[in-house]
Amino acid sequence: MLDIRAQVLDAVRAELGEHGYDGLTMDAVAARAGVHRASLPADVLDDDWQPLETGSLQGDLAALNHEIQAALAAGPPQP
């Protein structure tokens, strides 16, 4: 599963580099990574990941956005 996660994260970085955030789509990432679109969230998330509970939807979404940005900046997990 780590290889798939690395492929997906590499595909996200490549798509962002070529098309920016406005052009980033799940279909393009899935095609580039060679996985099915529906499997993307499961491929990227850790098995023990739990969403943050901030007390508001806006806070939850902001926290999730920050978590995703941090994960993309950190790069793929090391074996």
C-alpha positions as CSV (number, residue, x, y, z in Angstrom):
1,M,0.0,0.0,0.0
2,L,2.9,2.4,0.6
3,D,3.8,2.1,-3.1
4,I,0.3,3.2,-4.1
5,R,0.4,6.1,-1.6
6,A,3.7,7.2,-3.1
7,Q,2.3,6.9,-6.6
8,V,-0.8,9.0,-5.7
9,L,1.2,11.7,-3.9
10,D,3.7,11.9,-6.8
11,A,0.7,12.2,-9.2
12,V,-0.8,15.0,-7.1
13,R,2.5,16.9,-7.1
14,A,2.9,16.4,-10.8
15,E,-0.6,17.6,-11.6
16,L,-0.2,20.6,-9.3
17,G,3.0,21.5,-11.0
18,E,1.5,21.3,-14.4
19,H,-2.0,22.6,-13.8
20,G,-2.1,24.3,-10.4
21,Y,-4.8,23.9,-7.8
22,D,-7.5,25.1,-10.1
23,G,-6.7,22.3,-12.6
24,L,-6.2,19.5,-10.0
25,T,-8.8,16.8,-10.5
26,M,-9.3,13.4,-8.9
27,D,-9.7,11.9,-12.4
28,A,-6.3,13.2,-13.6
29,V,-4.5,12.1,-10.4
30,A,-6.1,8.6,-10.6
31,A,-5.1,8.3,-14.3
32,R,-1.5,9.4,-13.6
33,A,-1.1,7.2,-10.6
34,G,-2.7,4.2,-12.3
35,V,-5.4,3.7,-9.7
36,H,-9.2,3.9,-9.7
37,R,-10.7,7.3,-8.8
38,A,-12.8,5.8,-6.0
39,S,-9.7,4.4,-4.2
40,L,-7.8,7.7,-3.9
41,P,-8.9,8.7,-0.4
42,A,-8.2,5.2,0.9
43,D,-4.8,5.1,-0.8
44,V,-3.7,8.3,0.7
45,L,-5.0,8.2,4.2
46,D,-3.4,6.2,7.0
47,D,-5.5,3.4,8.4
48,D,-5.7,5.0,11.8
49,W,-6.4,8.5,10.6
50,Q,-9.3,10.3,12.3
51,P,-10.8,13.7,11.3
52,L,-10.2,16.6,13.6
53,E,-13.2,17.8,15.6
54,T,-12.9,21.6,16.1
55,G,-16.5,22.2,16.9
56,S,-17.5,23.8,13.6
57,L,-17.7,22.7,10.0
58,Q,-15.6,25.6,8.9
59,G,-13.0,24.8,11.5
60,D,-13.0,21.1,10.6
61,L,-12.5,21.9,6.9
62,A,-9.7,24.4,7.7
63,A,-8.0,21.8,9.8
64,L,-8.3,19.2,7.1
65,N,-6.9,21.6,4.5
66,H,-3.9,22.3,6.7
67,E,-3.4,18.6,7.3
68,I,-3.4,17.9,3.6
69,Q,-1.0,20.7,2.8
70,A,1.4,19.5,5.5
71,A,1.3,16.0,4.1
72,L,1.9,17.1,0.5
73,A,4.8,19.3,1.7
74,A,6.3,16.4,3.7
75,G,6.6,14.1,0.7
76,P,5.9,10.4,0.5
77,P,6.3,8.2,3.5
78,Q,9.7,6.6,3.9
79,P,9.8,2.8,4.1
